Amino acid sequence: MGSGSEAPVIAIDGPSGSGKGTISRAVARRLGWHLLDSGALYRLLALSALRDGLGTDDVLRLSEQARALDVRFETAPGTKERILLNGEEVGDEIRTEECGDLASKIAPHPEVREALLELQRSFRRAPGLVADGRDMGSVVFPSAGLKVFLTASPEERAVRRYKQLKEKGIDVSLPALSTDIAERDRRDAERAVAPLKASSDAVTLDTTGLSISEVVEGVLDLSRQAFGGP
């Protein structure tokens, strides 16, 4: 795979519904780089905890599970991201609101975040990594050559999430989603460890009203400035 410590990294952070997952996948495909969906790691841990009946405050067992996660992200042109836990495709299962809410409650535990830190850094491999999350540029990859912070209005983020879930056949309420996103924003911004905020050296992109292709091209332009290339 090549040396990991020197492989270039694009860190893409932002709140729920900012489009960072969609943009990160598209950028990784265009560049032919590896992908780290760090938010999925917390959702995968939440799913594992749900299956084993663990509570959100069972920090010791949650940390043990975090260290033992067998995770793989697969992405290729023309296909959606596949997320595998112990070889099982669980991409749709971890995208439920229940899993997302539980992940948000697990994430503030310092012991859990520390347990997942080494796993996240292991994704840094040649030819490069696109890392998607909330603290990729500030904590996980502070030396990343390009840091991007995506944002969008709370209203647009709620509508995006609503459309995503409806497309999956999941019955949801837009007002309830708006409330949930506001609560997650508050928890993420106020947590003591790695709160959600843009790094001082990050480029902030407001995606409100922009198409996916417009944002992808914007990030690729920044990548060319940071790392060179066509």
N, C-alpha and C positions, 0 to 999 in steps of 0.2 A: 504493500500500500504506500510505501514511502514514509519519509519522516513526518511525524505529526506536529512536533513542537514548532516547526518553522512554516508549516502550511498556512497559506493566507486564510483569513476569516472575515466574513461579512456578518456582523451582528445586527439583527433586525429586531428591535424591541417595540412594545406598544401595548395599549390596553386591549381588552376583549372587544372584538368586532372592528378593530382598526384595519384588518386585512392582512396582517403580518404573515399568517399561515399561507394564504393563497399566494401572496407576493413572494415569500421565501421559496416555496415549491417551484414557482415559475422561474425565478432567478437561478436556482440550483440546476434546473433542467437546461436552461440556456447556456450556463457556464460549464455544465458537465461536472459540477462539484457535488460533494456529499451534503446531506441535509440533516440537521438536528432540530426536531420539533420538541423543544424543551417543555412546552406546555403539555404536550402529550405524555411526557414522562410522569408528570404529576397526576394526570388523568389515569394513566396506566397503574400507578400506585394506588389511586383511589379505587379503581376497578378491582385490583388485587385485594385491597382491604375490604371492599364490599363482599367479595366472594368468600373471604375468610371470616367475615363478621367482626372486623376490627373497628374500634371506635376512633374518632378523630383525635382523641387525646392519648391514645395508646402509643406514645412516642417511641418507646423502646422497640416494640414489634414493628411499627411502621418503618423505623430506621433499618431494621434487619431486612425487611422486605425490599426496601429501596436498594440496598446493597446487592441483593440477589436477583434483581430484575433482569430478565433475558429479553432484550428489546432489539428490534431491527426496523429501520425505516427503508422502504423501497420506493423509488420513484424513477420513472422512465418517460421519454417523450410519448405523448398521446395517452397516458394512463394517469389515474389519480394515485395519490400517495397510498401505499399499503403499510399499515402498522401492525407488527406482529409481536405478540407477547407469548413467550415460550413456544414459538412457531405457529401460534393461532392468530388468524386475522381478526382483529378486534377494533378496527377503525371506526365503524359505526357505533359500536357499543360504548366507546369512551366519549363519544360526542353528545351524549344525553345531558340534559340539564342537571340531573341528579349527580352524575359523575363530575361535571364541571363545578358544581357547588361544593361537593366534598373535596375536590382537589384544592379549591380556594381556601378551604378550612385547614387542610393538611399543610399547605405550603408555608405558612408562617413559622412552623416549628424549626428552630435553628438546627437541631439534630438531623431532621429529615433533609433539609437543604444541603447540609454538609455531606450526608450519605450519597446524595445524588450528584454532588459536584464533580467527583472523580469520574463518574459514569459519563457525564456531559462532556468533560474535557477529552475523553477517549475518542470522541467522534471527530476530533481534529486530525485529519489525514490528507495527504496529497491526493489530488491536485489542489484542493481547497475545501472550505466548509462554509455553508450558509446556515447560521444559527438563529433560530426564531424563538423569541421568548419575552420575558419581562426584565431580566437582569443579565442578558447576554453580554452587553457592552460594559456594564458597570461592575459585575462580579465574576462571571464565568470566564469571559475572554476580554479582560481589561486592555490587553495589548492588540486587540483586533485592528487590522489595517483600515477598516471602514465600519463605522457605527451609524446606524440609521434608526431614528425613532419615528414610527408611524403613528398618526393620530387621526381622529375624525370626530365629528360632533356626536354626543351621546345619542341623539335622535337617529342619526344615520346608522350608528353601530347597532342599535336595537333593531332597526328595520332589516339590516343585513342578516343578523342572527335569526330573525323571524323567517325570512325567506329561505335561509339554509335549512331550518328545521322543517318548514312546510314542504320543501322539496323532498325531504326524507320521509314524508308522511307522518310527521310528529305534530300532534295538535297542541298548539301553544297560544298564549295570550300576549299580544304586543305590549299592553300596559305592564303585565307581570314581568316580561323580559326587560323592559325599561327599568323597572324597579330593581331587578336582579343585577343588571349591569351597573347601575349606580352603587349598589351595595358592594359588588366586587371591586369597583374602582376605589371605594373608600377603604376596604380591607387591604387592598394591594398597596395603596399610597401610604397608609398609616402603620403598616407592620414594622416592627423594630428591625428586622433583618431584611436587607436587600429590598427596600421599598421601591415601588414602580415610579421611576422618574428618568428623564433623559439624561444621559451622561453629558458632562460639560463639553466633550469633544464630539458629540453626536450631531448628525444632520437631521433636523426635524422636518418631516414631510406630512402635511395635512392632506389626507386622501378624500376629504369630503367633496363629493361631486365629481371625482376623477374616476376614469375607467381603470380596470385592472391593467390593461396594456400600457396606459399612460404612466402608472406608478412603476411598473416593471421597467419600462424604458428609462425612467428617472433614476432608479437604483442602478441599472446597468451603466448609465452614464457616469454615475458616481464611482462605480467599480473601475471603469476605465481610467478615471482620474487618479484613483488610489493605487491601482496595480498595473496599469497599462493594458495593452491588448487591443484588438480591433474594435 
